[in-house]
Amino acid sequence: MKRTERIGAIIRILSENPNKLYPLSYFCDLFKSAKSSISEDIQVAKQILKCIDNGLIETTAGPSGGVKLVPYISDKDAMDLLNQICEKLKDSNRILGSGFLYTSDIMFDSNITKRTGEIFARKFMDKNADYVVTIETKGIPVALMTAHMLNLPLVVVRRESKISEGSTVSINYISGSSDRIQKMSLSKRAVTPGTKAIIIDDFMRAGGSVKGIIEMLSEFEIEIVGIGVVIASIEPQKKKISDYFPLIFLDSVDENNRKIDVTPNSLLFCKNNL
């Protein structure tokens, strides 16, 4: 293969498998090329991605070293995405009553969830998590994309136990939106005690579901190292959880005037925005 062809192939392989470490020997064997040639190809690929803000290629030396792509989304691209989502959310036809909005088309849009996953991945890249955890159903696409970007397994907490899950642990929790007692369950095979997890959810009003997930994971002695929420309602101001990373704030839903007030998190990547 010509050098340009090898570089294109390297970029594609790394981009499709973010945060997966490839030894240089993998590309040497794949392209039947010397290690020195592959090293030069990787340096060129690194410069290309840096110029277009489309990921960071990192190399590590040593027997266990290699090359991987760390997904990256710039501040501008992240804010452009959130503004785009906010414009969609302001459509008055989304009002369902009782302060609820129709968001399924957004949460299941693969382009939006991919870029949203990149934002969460950038935020939680250094947390050394072992899992990304969410609760069914609408949070699954964003959580899956986040897990893909971080090269981590996705764990889905069920609202009802399924026979296909095997032995499960179930807890009751109080829903933040309706103050009703609800149930969630998690397979004992899904996680390993003593590990770390990032929680991702699509919407949070008072934080009852997320608090329930935290309590569920505490049964497995799992440490929560990050909580990301796509849309967080401003009211009630006092949440059941305190440390979380919202992308969009839902201020109010005026059913009478058919107006929805949403704003992006202006402190998106500030260190003290939790």
C-alpha positions in Angstrom: 0.0 0.0 0.0 1.1 3.6 -0.6 1.8 5.8 2.4 -1.3 7.8 1.8 -3.4 4.7 1.7 -1.8 3.4 5.0 -2.4 6.7 6.7 -6.1 6.7 5.7 -6.5 3.1 6.9 -4.8 3.9 10.2 -7.1 6.9 10.8 -10.2 4.9 10.0 -9.2 1.9 12.2 -8.4 4.1 15.2 -11.4 6.3 14.7 -13.8 3.3 14.6 -12.3 1.9 17.8 -11.6 4.9 20.1 -9.5 4.4 23.2 -8.5 0.9 22.0 -4.7 0.4 22.3 -3.1 -1.2 19.2 0.5 -2.4 19.3 2.6 -1.1 16.4 3.1 -4.7 15.4 -0.6 -4.9 14.5 -0.2 -2.3 11.7 3.2 -3.7 10.7 1.6 -7.1 10.1 -1.5 -5.6 8.5 0.4 -3.5 6.0 3.6 -5.7 5.7 5.7 -2.6 6.6 8.6 -1.9 8.8 8.0 -0.4 12.3 9.9 2.8 11.3 7.5 3.3 8.4 4.4 2.8 10.5 5.8 5.2 13.2 6.1 7.9 10.5 2.6 7.1 9.2 1.2 7.5 12.7 2.9 10.9 13.2 1.3 12.2 9.9 -2.1 10.8 11.0 -1.7 12.6 14.4 -1.1 15.9 12.7 -4.1 15.5 10.3 -6.5 14.8 13.2 -5.0 17.6 15.3 -5.6 20.1 12.4 -9.3 19.2 12.0 -10.0 18.8 15.8 -11.3 15.2 15.2 -9.5 13.3 17.9 -6.0 12.9 19.5 -3.7 10.1 18.6 -1.6 9.0 21.6 1.4 6.7 21.5 3.0 4.9 24.4 6.4 3.2 24.5 7.4 -0.1 26.0 6.4 -3.7 25.6 2.8 -2.9 26.6 2.7 0.3 24.6 1.0 1.1 21.3 -1.2 3.7 19.7 -4.8 4.7 20.3 -7.2 7.5 19.4 -8.6 9.6 22.2 -12.0 11.1 20.9 -12.1 14.8 21.2 -14.8 17.5 20.5 -13.8 21.1 20.6 -15.6 23.7 22.8 -17.1 25.3 19.7 -18.4 22.1 18.2 -19.8 21.0 21.6 -21.6 24.3 22.0 -22.9 24.3 18.5 -24.4 20.8 19.1 -26.1 21.9 22.3 -27.5 25.0 20.6 -28.8 22.7 17.9 -30.5 20.5 20.5 -32.0 23.5 22.3 -33.5 24.7 19.1 -35.2 21.4 18.5 -36.4 21.3 22.1 -38.1 24.7 21.8 -40.6 23.3 19.4 -44.0 23.8 21.2 -45.3 20.6 19.7 -43.1 18.7 22.1 -45.2 19.7 25.1 -46.9 16.6 26.6 -48.4 18.2 29.7 -47.3 18.3 33.4 -44.0 19.8 32.4 -42.9 16.8 30.2 -41.5 17.1 26.7 -41.3 14.6 23.8 -37.5 13.9 23.3 -37.4 10.4 21.8 -36.5 11.7 18.4 -33.5 13.5 19.8 -32.3 10.7 22.1 -32.5 8.2 19.3 -30.9 10.3 16.7 -27.5 8.6 16.0 -25.7 11.7 14.9 -26.8 13.6 18.0 -26.1 10.8 20.4 -22.6 10.2 18.9 -21.6 13.8 19.4 -23.2 13.9 22.8 -21.2 10.8 23.7 -18.0 12.6 22.6 -18.8 15.4 25.1 -19.3 13.0 28.0 -16.2 11.1 27.0 -14.1 14.2 27.0 -15.5 15.2 30.4 -14.9 11.8 32.0 -11.8 10.6 30.1 -9.5 10.7 33.2 -11.9 9.1 35.7 -10.5 5.5 35.1 -14.0 4.1 35.1 -14.7 0.4 34.5 -18.3 0.8 33.3 -20.8 3.2 31.9 -24.2 2.7 33.6 -27.7 3.9 32.6 -31.3 2.9 33.3 -33.6 1.9 30.5 -34.8 3.2 28.1 -34.1 6.6 26.5 -30.7 7.0 28.2 -29.4 3.9 26.5 -28.3 5.4 23.1 -26.3 8.3 24.7 -24.8 5.9 27.3 -23.8 3.4 24.6 -22.1 6.1 22.6 -20.3 7.3 25.7 -19.2 3.8 26.5 -18.0 3.3 22.9 -15.9 6.5 23.0 -14.3 5.4 26.3 -13.9 1.8 25.2 -15.9 0.6 28.2 -18.7 -1.9 28.6 -22.3 -0.6 29.0 -24.4 -1.7 31.9 -28.2 -1.2 31.8 -30.2 -1.2 35.0 -33.6 -2.7 34.4 -36.9 -1.3 35.8 -38.1 -4.9 36.0 -36.0 -8.0 36.3 -35.8 -10.3 33.3 -35.3 -14.0 33.3 -32.5 -13.6 30.7 -30.6 -11.6 33.3 -30.1 -14.5 35.7 -29.8 -13.7 39.4 -30.5 -10.1 40.1 -30.3 -7.5 42.9 -33.4 -5.3 43.2 -34.1 -2.2 45.2 -37.0 0.2 45.6 -36.4 3.9 45.1 -38.5 7.1 45.2 -39.0 8.7 41.8 -37.9 12.3 41.8 -40.6 13.4 39.3 -43.7 11.7 40.9 -42.5 10.8 44.5 -43.7 7.3 43.8 -41.9 4.2 45.0 -40.5 2.4 42.0 -38.2 -0.6 41.4 -35.0 -1.3 39.6 -32.8 -4.4 39.2 -29.4 -5.3 38.1 -27.9 -8.7 37.1 -25.3 -10.0 39.5 -23.1 -10.8 36.5 -23.2 -7.3 35.0 -20.6 -5.8 37.3 -17.7 -6.7 39.5 -17.6 -5.5 43.1 -15.1 -2.8 44.0 -14.9 -1.2 40.5 -15.7 2.3 39.2 -18.6 3.5 37.1 -19.9 6.6 35.2 -23.7 7.1 35.2 -25.3 8.6 32.1 -29.0 9.5 31.8 -31.1 11.4 29.3 -33.2 13.5 31.6 -33.2 14.5 35.3 -35.9 16.4 37.2 -35.2 15.8 40.9 -32.6 13.1 40.5 -34.6 10.2 41.9 -33.6 7.7 39.2 -29.9 8.6 39.4 -30.0 8.4 43.2 -31.6 5.0 42.8 -28.8 3.9 40.4 -26.2 5.1 42.9 -27.9 3.1 45.7 -28.1 0.1 43.4 -24.4 0.2 42.6 -23.5 0.7 46.3 -24.9 -2.8 46.8 -21.9 -4.0 44.6 -19.5 -1.6 46.4 -19.0 0.3 43.1 -17.6 3.8 43.3 -19.3 6.5 41.2 -16.7 8.7 39.5 -19.0 10.8 37.3 -22.6 11.5 36.5 -23.7 13.0 33.1 -27.2 14.1 32.2 -28.3 15.4 28.8 -31.2 17.5 30.1 -31.6 18.7 33.7 -34.6 20.5 34.9 -33.8 23.6 36.9 -36.8 23.0 39.2 -36.8 21.7 41.8 -33.6 23.5 42.7 -32.8 21.0 45.5 -32.0 17.7 43.8 -31.6 14.3 45.4 -28.0 14.3 44.1 -25.4 17.1 44.1 -22.5 16.3 41.8 -23.6 15.9 38.2 -22.7 17.2 34.7 -25.6 18.6 32.7 -25.5 19.5 29.0 -28.7 21.4 28.8 -30.9 23.2 31.4 -34.7 23.0 31.1 -35.9 26.2 32.8 -39.7 26.1 32.3 -42.5 24.6 30.1 -45.3 27.1 29.7 -48.3 25.0 28.6 -50.6 28.0 28.3 -48.3 30.1 26.1 -46.8 27.0 24.4 -43.3 28.1 25.3 -40.3 26.0 26.3 -37.2 27.7 27.9 -34.0 25.7 27.5 -30.4 26.8 27.6 -27.0 25.0 27.0 -24.6 24.6 29.9 -22.3 27.7 29.4 -19.7 26.3 31.8 -19.4 23.1 29.7 -15.8 22.2 30.3 -15.0 24.5 33.3 -13.3 22.6 36.1 -15.7 23.9 38.8 -19.0 23.4 37.0 -20.2 20.4 39.0 
